[in-house]
Amino acid sequence: MRLGKTNLEVNKNGFGALPIQRRNEADSIEILTAAYDAGIDFYDTARFYTDSEQKLGKAFEDVRENIYIASKTGMETVEEFWNDLETSLKELRTDYLDLYQFHNISFCPKAEDDLYKAMLEAKEQGLIRHIGITTHKITIANEALDSGLYETLQYPFSYLSGDEELKLIDRCKNLDVGFIAMKAMGGGLIKNSKASFAYINQFDNVLPIWGIQKLTELNEFLSYDESTILDDELKSAIENDKKELGDNFCRGCGYCMPCPEEINISLCARMSLWIRRFPTEPNMDERTQDIMRKTLDCVECYECVDKCPYELDIPNLLKENYEDYQNVLTGKTRV
């Protein structure tokens, strides 16, 4: 597919390299090499993803010209921007990035902002070739499109998305802005990779970046192609998922963190979904019980709500999830 006005021709399966930070170096390089050998040529990482860039650098140093590398910076000052870019280039063992993106920062940099000027200067120097932005907030996404300054937009999109996201995709197509779909598996809540692939495959201007940390996961996505269509069986599976999850669920983006009371919001606010959609045993150990009990320390300061891109009532979600978890734990509710 063509990634908007970047004119990059990329494999429809993009590789999201956040999860490989959880694997050791040897395993990560094995997965990355397998992806490359299978024809995947777009790899998305970020300075924020600990050693992800370093692993990509080691895996692809000798084939750099055959792939596209996208990275990101979450820095909001010019000095920190340049420091991040210098570090990313060093870790990735390259002298340029195909795409550099502002990483979910608190505002949309405009042409008059020094931060955007730094990004533009990096492009003029040949250190980056295209400019993008990532966000979880629909307002910032639309600001970015209104500005006309960005060649790509990275935004959460899956079959759990609603009308606002679909309108965003249409806007990107009309403006020739490449749309990169993060969290295409719903932040880990979607189990049906075939349904997810088939759904996103309907959009010719959407590049999904699958978060992959196992060869088995990679092989799943590699097994799908243009013939993987959204048939009645997959449509039914999607409708069942939507019904089960509803609208008010935590995507696990983590932007509500850290909590002043040290509550693991990203885990606790969706535990009810986890224990129903996945085997419960690992979620019932003493460690997880301690984590869930910590939700009782919530003082409803609403700092998390202010930071949540989806404007969820997180204190209420924590209460509901803790009550449901206790009911499952004591056998009052079966899953």
C-alpha positions as CSV (number, residue, x, y, z in Angstrom):
1,M,0.0,0.0,0.0
2,R,1.0,3.6,-0.5
3,L,1.4,5.5,2.8
4,G,-0.2,8.8,1.9
5,K,1.9,11.7,0.7
6,T,5.1,10.1,1.9
7,N,4.7,7.9,-1.3
8,L,6.3,5.1,0.6
9,E,5.1,1.7,-0.8
10,V,4.9,-0.6,2.2
11,N,3.8,-4.1,3.0
12,K,0.2,-4.0,4.4
13,N,1.5,-5.7,7.5
14,G,3.5,-3.2,9.6
15,F,5.6,-4.3,12.6
16,G,5.0,-2.6,15.9
17,A,8.2,-3.0,17.8
18,L,7.1,-2.0,21.3
19,P,6.6,-5.6,22.5
20,I,10.1,-6.8,21.6
21,Q,11.4,-4.7,24.5
22,R,10.0,-7.6,26.7
23,R,12.1,-10.2,24.9
24,N,15.8,-10.9,25.1
25,E,18.0,-9.7,22.3
26,A,18.5,-13.1,20.6
27,D,14.8,-13.8,20.5
28,S,14.0,-10.3,19.3
29,I,16.5,-10.5,16.5
30,E,15.1,-13.9,15.5
31,I,11.5,-12.5,15.3
32,L,12.7,-9.4,13.4
33,T,14.7,-11.4,10.9
34,A,11.7,-13.7,10.3
35,A,9.5,-10.7,9.7
36,Y,12.1,-9.2,7.2
37,D,12.5,-12.6,5.4
38,A,8.7,-12.7,5.0
39,G,8.6,-9.3,3.3
40,I,7.6,-7.0,6.1
41,D,9.3,-3.7,5.4
42,F,7.8,-1.1,7.8
43,Y,9.0,-1.1,11.4
44,D,7.7,1.3,14.1
45,T,9.5,1.9,17.3
46,A,10.2,4.9,19.7
47,R,12.8,6.3,22.0
48,F,10.4,5.5,24.8
49,Y,10.4,1.8,24.1
50,T,13.6,1.1,26.2
51,D,15.9,-1.2,24.0
52,S,13.5,-1.6,21.1
53,E,15.6,0.7,18.8
54,Q,18.8,-1.0,19.8
55,K,17.4,-4.4,18.8
56,L,16.2,-3.1,15.4
57,G,19.6,-1.6,14.8
58,K,21.4,-4.9,15.4
59,A,18.9,-6.9,13.3
60,F,18.8,-4.6,10.3
61,E,22.1,-2.8,10.1
62,D,23.1,-4.8,7.0
63,V,19.8,-4.5,5.2
64,R,18.9,-0.9,6.2
65,E,18.2,0.3,2.6
66,N,15.6,-2.4,2.2
67,I,13.3,-1.3,5.0
68,Y,11.5,1.7,6.4
69,I,12.1,2.6,10.0
70,A,9.7,4.9,11.9
71,S,10.6,6.2,15.3
72,K,9.2,8.8,17.7
73,T,10.1,11.3,20.3
74,G,7.9,12.4,23.3
75,M,10.1,15.4,24.1
76,E,8.5,18.9,24.2
77,T,11.6,21.1,24.2
78,V,14.0,21.7,21.3
79,E,17.1,20.5,23.2
80,E,15.4,17.3,24.3
81,F,14.1,16.7,20.7
82,W,17.7,16.8,19.3
83,N,19.0,14.6,22.0
84,D,16.3,12.0,21.3
85,L,16.9,12.1,17.6
86,E,20.7,11.7,18.0
87,T,20.1,8.8,20.4
88,S,17.6,7.1,18.1
89,L,19.9,7.3,15.1
90,K,22.8,5.9,17.1
91,E,20.7,3.0,18.6
92,L,19.2,2.2,15.2
93,R,22.6,2.3,13.5
94,T,21.5,4.5,10.7
95,D,22.1,8.0,9.5
96,Y,18.4,8.8,8.7
97,L,14.9,7.8,9.7
98,D,12.2,7.3,7.1
99,L,9.6,8.7,9.4
100,Y,9.9,10.6,12.6
101,Q,6.9,11.3,14.8
102,F,5.9,13.4,17.7
103,H,4.9,10.8,20.3
104,N,1.6,11.5,22.0
105,I,2.8,14.9,23.3
106,S,0.3,17.2,25.1
107,F,-0.3,19.5,22.1
108,C,-0.1,19.6,18.3
109,P,3.1,21.4,17.2
110,K,2.3,24.1,14.6
111,A,4.5,25.8,12.0
112,E,5.3,28.7,14.3
113,D,6.4,26.5,17.2
114,D,10.1,26.0,17.8
115,L,9.5,22.2,18.3
116,Y,8.0,21.9,14.8
117,K,10.8,24.1,13.4
118,A,13.3,21.6,14.9
119,M,11.5,18.7,13.2
120,L,11.6,20.6,9.9
121,E,15.3,21.4,10.3
122,A,16.0,17.7,10.9
123,K,14.2,16.9,7.6
124,E,16.2,19.6,5.7
125,Q,19.4,18.1,7.1
126,G,18.4,14.7,5.8
127,L,18.2,13.1,9.2
128,I,14.6,12.3,8.7
129,R,12.6,11.9,5.5
130,H,9.0,12.3,6.6
131,I,7.2,14.0,9.5
132,G,4.3,12.4,11.4
133,I,2.5,12.6,14.7
134,T,0.9,10.0,17.0
135,T,-1.8,10.7,19.5
136,H,-4.7,9.1,21.4
137,K,-6.8,12.3,21.4
138,I,-9.2,12.9,18.6
139,T,-8.9,16.7,19.1
140,I,-5.1,16.7,18.6
141,A,-5.5,14.3,15.6
142,N,-7.9,16.7,13.9
143,E,-5.6,19.7,14.7
144,A,-2.8,17.8,13.0
145,L,-4.8,17.2,9.9
146,D,-6.1,20.8,9.9
147,S,-2.5,22.1,10.0
148,G,-1.4,20.4,6.8
149,L,2.0,19.9,8.4
150,Y,2.0,16.1,8.8
151,E,2.5,13.4,6.3
152,T,1.3,10.6,8.6
153,L,-1.1,10.2,11.5
154,Q,-0.8,7.3,14.0
155,Y,-3.9,6.7,16.0
156,P,-5.6,3.8,17.7
157,F,-7.9,1.9,15.3
158,S,-9.5,-1.5,15.4
159,Y,-12.9,-3.1,14.9
160,L,-13.8,-1.7,18.3
161,S,-13.4,1.8,17.0
162,G,-16.4,4.1,16.5
163,D,-17.7,6.7,14.1
164,E,-15.1,9.4,15.1
165,E,-12.2,7.1,14.1
166,L,-13.9,6.2,10.8
167,K,-14.3,9.9,10.0
168,L,-10.6,10.4,10.8
169,I,-9.6,7.7,8.3
170,D,-11.8,9.4,5.6
171,R,-10.2,12.7,6.4
172,C,-6.7,11.2,6.1
173,K,-7.7,9.7,2.7
174,N,-9.0,13.0,1.4
175,L,-6.0,14.9,2.6
176,D,-3.6,12.1,1.4
177,V,-2.2,11.7,4.9
178,G,-0.9,8.2,5.7
179,F,-2.9,6.6,8.5
180,I,-1.0,4.2,10.8
181,A,-3.2,2.1,13.0
182,M,-1.8,1.4,16.5
183,K,-3.6,-0.9,18.9
184,A,-5.1,-2.8,16.1
185,M,-5.7,-5.6,18.5
186,G,-7.5,-3.3,21.0
187,G,-4.6,-3.0,23.3
188,G,-4.6,-6.8,23.8
189,L,-8.3,-7.2,24.3
190,I,-9.0,-8.6,20.8
191,K,-8.3,-12.3,20.5
192,N,-9.4,-12.9,16.9
193,S,-6.4,-11.8,14.8
194,K,-8.1,-13.0,11.6
195,A,-11.1,-10.8,12.2
196,S,-8.9,-7.9,13.0
197,F,-6.8,-8.3,9.9
198,A,-9.9,-8.7,7.7
199,Y,-11.6,-5.6,9.2
200,I,-8.6,-3.4,8.7
201,N,-7.9,-4.8,5.3
202,Q,-11.1,-3.1,4.1
203,F,-9.3,0.3,4.3
204,D,-6.8,0.8,1.5
205,N,-5.2,3.8,3.3
206,V,-4.7,2.2,6.7
207,L,-1.4,0.6,7.7
208,P,-1.7,-1.6,10.8
209,I,1.4,-2.0,13.0
210,W,0.8,-5.3,14.8
211,G,2.5,-5.4,18.2
212,I,4.5,-8.7,17.9
213,Q,6.6,-10.4,20.5
214,K,6.3,-14.1,19.5
215,L,7.0,-16.0,16.3
216,T,3.6,-17.6,16.6
217,E,2.0,-14.1,16.6
218,L,4.0,-13.1,13.5
219,N,3.1,-16.3,11.7
220,E,-0.6,-15.6,12.4
221,F,-0.5,-12.3,10.6
222,L,1.7,-13.7,7.8
223,S,-0.9,-16.4,7.1
224,Y,-3.5,-13.7,6.0
225,D,-3.6,-12.0,2.7
226,E,-5.9,-10.2,0.3
227,S,-8.2,-13.2,0.2
228,T,-8.9,-12.8,4.0
229,I,-12.2,-11.0,3.7
230,L,-14.7,-10.0,6.3
231,D,-17.2,-12.9,5.9
232,D,-20.4,-13.5,7.9
233,E,-18.5,-15.7,10.5
234,L,-15.9,-12.9,11.2
235,K,-18.6,-10.2,11.3
236,S,-20.5,-12.2,13.9
237,A,-17.3,-12.6,16.0
238,I,-16.8,-8.8,15.8
239,E,-20.3,-8.1,16.9
240,N,-20.0,-10.5,19.8
241,D,-16.7,-8.7,20.9
242,K,-18.3,-5.3,20.6
243,K,-21.3,-6.4,22.7
244,E,-19.1,-7.9,25.4
245,L,-16.7,-5.0,25.6
246,G,-19.2,-2.2,25.2
247,D,-17.9,1.4,24.9
248,N,-16.6,2.1,28.4
249,F,-13.5,0.0,28.6
250,C,-9.8,0.7,29.2
251,R,-7.6,0.3,26.2
252,G,-4.5,-0.1,28.4
253,C,-2.6,2.9,26.8
254,G,-1.1,3.8,30.2
255,Y,-1.3,7.6,29.7
256,C,-3.2,7.8,33.0
257,M,-0.1,6.7,34.8
258,P,1.6,7.2,37.2
259,C,-1.0,7.2,39.9
260,P,-0.2,9.2,43.0
261,E,-1.5,6.2,45.1
262,E,0.7,3.8,43.0
263,I,-2.4,2.0,41.6
264,N,-1.7,0.0,38.5
265,I,-4.6,1.5,36.6
266,S,-3.8,0.0,33.3
267,L,-4.2,-3.5,34.7
268,C,-6.8,-2.9,37.4
269,A,-9.2,-0.9,35.2
270,R,-9.6,-3.8,32.8
271,M,-9.2,-6.9,35.0
272,S,-12.9,-7.8,34.6
273,L,-12.3,-8.1,30.9
274,W,-9.1,-10.1,31.3
275,I,-10.6,-12.7,33.5
276,R,-13.4,-13.3,31.1
277,R,-11.5,-13.3,27.8
278,F,-8.4,-15.1,28.9
279,P,-7.5,-18.0,31.3
280,T,-8.2,-16.8,34.9
281,E,-5.5,-18.8,36.8
282,P,-2.6,-16.4,36.1
283,N,-4.8,-13.5,37.2
284,M,-5.7,-15.0,40.5
285,D,-2.3,-15.4,42.1
286,E,-1.3,-13.6,45.3
287,R,0.7,-11.0,43.4
288,T,-2.3,-10.0,41.3
289,Q,-4.6,-10.0,44.3
290,D,-2.3,-7.5,46.0
291,I,-2.3,-5.3,42.9
292,M,-6.1,-5.4,42.8
293,R,-6.4,-4.6,46.5
294,K,-4.4,-1.5,45.9
295,T,-7.4,0.0,44.1
296,L,-9.0,0.5,47.5
297,D,-6.4,3.3,48.0
298,C,-8.0,5.4,45.3
299,V,-8.9,8.8,46.7
300,E,-10.7,9.9,43.6
301,C,-8.3,12.8,42.8
302,Y,-9.3,12.4,39.2
303,E,-5.8,13.1,37.9
304,C,-6.1,9.9,35.8
305,V,-9.4,11.1,34.3
306,D,-7.7,14.4,33.2
307,K,-5.0,12.4,31.5
308,C,-7.2,9.7,29.9
309,P,-7.5,10.2,26.1
310,Y,-10.9,8.5,26.2
311,E,-12.3,10.5,29.1
312,L,-13.2,7.4,31.1
313,D,-14.5,7.5,34.6
314,I,-11.5,5.6,35.9
315,P,-12.3,5.7,39.7
316,N,-15.6,4.1,38.9
317,L,-14.0,1.6,36.6
318,L,-11.6,0.6,39.3
319,K,-14.4,0.1,41.8
320,E,-16.4,-2.1,39.3
321,N,-13.4,-4.1,38.3
322,Y,-12.4,-4.7,42.0
323,E,-15.9,-5.9,42.9
324,D,-16.1,-8.2,39.9
325,Y,-12.6,-9.6,40.6
326,Q,-13.6,-10.3,44.2
327,N,-16.8,-12.1,43.1
328,V,-14.8,-14.3,40.8
329,L,-12.2,-14.9,43.4
330,T,-14.7,-16.0,46.0
331,G,-16.8,-18.1,43.5
332,K,-19.8,-15.8,43.6
333,T,-19.5,-15.2,39.9
334,R,-18.4,-17.8,37.3
335,V,-16.4,-16.8,34.2
